[in-house]
Amino acid sequence: MGNVALGVMPWAIVFGMAATSSRGLAMPIGVHAGVNFAQAVVSNDSGVWKLVIDKQLRPRVSFVSRMIGIAVALSVALLFWRVQIRREHGRAASNASE
């Protein structure tokens, strides 16, 4: 349950906001590929970089990394939301001037 609520759901919001702000599927697919690539690079099993964390610090690092992941996901979703709002205001202004 924790992985879904803290890992999947924030990124689902990002992909949804990317789809609605771009009005297509290319942007959310590209964002998803980028997220998957970034996770694969630092994966413990097959990543290019191996993160070495002291055993005593692992619980703290795990918590902080989840919080940072949520903050990044929600910040990106907010960015897409702002782009969508600006685009809609631009269309309303151009329609009003016609």
C-alpha positions as CSV (number, residue, x, y, z in Angstrom):
1,M,0.0,0.0,0.0
2,G,2.8,2.4,0.9
3,N,4.5,1.9,-2.5
4,V,1.3,2.8,-4.3
5,A,0.4,5.8,-2.2
6,L,4.0,7.2,-2.0
7,G,5.5,6.1,-5.3
8,V,2.9,5.4,-8.0
9,M,0.2,7.9,-7.2
10,P,2.3,11.1,-7.3
11,W,3.8,10.1,-10.7
12,A,0.3,9.1,-12.0
13,I,-0.7,12.7,-11.3
14,V,2.3,13.9,-13.2
15,F,1.5,11.7,-16.2
16,G,-2.1,12.8,-16.1
17,M,-1.2,16.5,-16.0
18,A,1.3,16.0,-18.8
19,A,-1.4,14.4,-20.9
20,T,-4.0,17.2,-20.2
21,S,-1.5,20.1,-20.6
22,S,-0.1,18.7,-23.9
23,R,-3.4,17.3,-25.1
24,G,-1.7,14.2,-26.4
25,L,0.2,11.1,-25.4
26,A,3.8,12.0,-26.5
27,M,4.6,14.1,-23.5
28,P,3.4,11.7,-20.8
29,I,5.1,8.8,-22.6
30,G,8.4,10.8,-22.8
31,V,8.1,11.8,-19.1
32,H,7.5,8.2,-18.1
33,A,10.5,7.0,-20.1
34,G,12.6,9.6,-18.5
35,V,11.5,8.6,-15.0
36,N,12.1,4.9,-15.8
37,F,15.6,5.8,-17.2
38,A,16.5,7.8,-14.1
39,Q,15.4,5.0,-11.9
40,A,17.3,2.4,-13.9
41,V,20.5,4.4,-13.7
42,V,20.6,4.2,-9.9
43,S,19.0,0.8,-9.5
44,N,20.8,-1.5,-7.1
45,D,20.6,-4.5,-9.4
46,S,21.6,-3.4,-12.9
47,G,22.2,0.4,-12.7
48,V,25.1,2.3,-14.1
49,W,25.7,3.8,-10.7
50,K,25.5,1.8,-7.5
51,L,24.4,3.8,-4.4
52,V,26.3,2.6,-1.4
53,I,24.5,3.5,1.9
54,D,25.6,2.7,5.4
55,K,23.2,0.1,6.9
56,Q,22.4,2.4,9.9
57,L,21.4,5.2,7.5
58,R,19.2,3.1,5.2
59,P,15.8,3.7,6.9
60,R,16.5,7.5,7.0
61,V,17.7,7.6,3.4
62,S,14.7,5.6,2.3
63,F,12.3,8.0,4.0
64,V,14.0,11.1,2.7
65,S,14.3,9.8,-0.8
66,R,10.5,9.0,-0.8
67,M,9.7,12.5,0.4
68,I,12.0,14.0,-2.2
69,G,10.4,11.8,-4.9
70,I,6.9,13.0,-3.9
71,A,8.1,16.7,-3.8
72,V,9.6,16.4,-7.3
73,A,6.5,14.6,-8.7
74,L,4.1,17.2,-7.3
75,S,6.3,20.1,-8.4
76,V,6.4,18.7,-12.0
77,A,2.6,18.3,-11.8
78,L,2.2,21.9,-10.7
79,L,4.4,23.0,-13.5
80,F,2.2,21.2,-16.1
81,W,-0.9,22.7,-14.4
82,R,0.6,26.2,-14.7
83,V,1.4,25.6,-18.4
84,Q,-2.2,24.5,-18.9
85,I,-3.6,27.5,-17.1
86,R,-1.4,29.9,-19.1
87,R,-2.4,28.3,-22.4
88,E,-6.1,28.6,-21.5
89,H,-5.7,32.2,-20.6
90,G,-3.9,32.9,-23.8
91,R,-6.7,31.3,-25.8
92,A,-9.3,33.3,-23.9
93,A,-7.4,36.5,-24.5
94,S,-7.1,35.8,-28.2
95,N,-10.7,34.9,-28.5
96,A,-11.8,38.1,-26.7
97,S,-9.7,40.2,-29.1
98,E,-11.3,38.8,-32.2
